[in-house]
Amino acid sequence: RMALRALGDVENALAAVNTLAERDRLLKLNLAENQRALELAQTSYRVGRTDLRSVEQQQLTLNSAKLALLRVQSEQLSQRANLHLVLGGSFESPPAEPASATSP
């Protein structure tokens, strides 16, 4: 029963890693598109086609995209730590090896 639970935990952690990787990829594409849209809005403002409000709104959209990406990347790191623990790893430091009497 414990083995099945452990396998389920590993499967869930791996599924979360895959889902977050896909979200990360999509958010990076979204970020690139928002960056390009900001550049276009700034160009339109410089030539007088739009007002500064449009540029500022696009900057807010870009910042929101950056924040969403950072949240997913943070969750990815958390899930990696969870997967490490589920697979039996720990965060304790390994015991220090004694220094040898002869140094190379």
N, C-alpha and C positions, 0 to 999 in steps of 0.2 A: 504494500500500500504506500509506504514511504517512497519507494523507488518510482512508482507511477506518478506520485505527486512531484517528485524531483524532475522527472522527465517532462511533466506538464509545465513546470516552472521554466525549464530551459526552453521549451517550445514557445512559450509566451514571450520570453525575453528575446528570442531570435526573431519572432514575428514583429515585435516592437522595433527592433533594430532595423529590419527591412522597411517597415512602414515609415519610420523617421528618415531613413536614407532617401526614400522616394519624395517625401515632403521637402527635404533639404534641397534636392535637385530642382523641384518645381519652384521653390521659393527663390533659389538663385536665378532661375530664368525670369521670374517676376521682378526681382531686384534689378536685373539688367534692363528689362523693358521700362521700368520706372525711371531708371537713370537716363535712358535715352529720351523718354518723354520730358524729363526735366530739362535736358539739354535743348530740346525743341522749343519748350516753353520759354526758356531764357533767350533763345535766338529770336523768337516771335516778339518778345518784349523789347529786345534791342532795336529791332526794326520798326517798332511801333504798332504791331498788329494786335497785341494784347496788353492788358494792364499787369501791374505787379502782383495783383491778387491771384491771378492764374499761376504765376511762378511760385508764389508762396504755397498755394494749395498743392501743387505738384511736389514741392519740397516736403510737405507734410505726408503726402502719399509715399514718397521715397523713404522717409524716416520710419513710417509704419511698416514698410516692407523689410527694412533693415532689422527692426525690432522683432518681427515675426521670425526672421531667419535666425537671429540670436537665440530666441526662445527654443527653437527646434534644435539648434546646435547644443544648447545647454541640456536639453532633454536627451539628446544622443549620448552625451558624456555620462549622464546619470544612468542611462540604460546599459552602457558599457560596463559601468561599475556593478550594476545589478547582475548582469550576465556573468561577470567575473566571480561574484559571490555565489551565484546559483551553481556555477560549475565547480565550486569547492575551493575557490581561491580565498585569500584573506589579504588584509591590508597591514598585517604585522610585518615588521622588518625581519629579515632572516638573521639568524644569529651571526655575530661577527666572527670571522675566521681568525685564529691566532696568527700573529706575525711569525714568519719562519726565521730561524736563526741565521740562515744564509740568504742573502739577497743577491739576485742576478746582476 
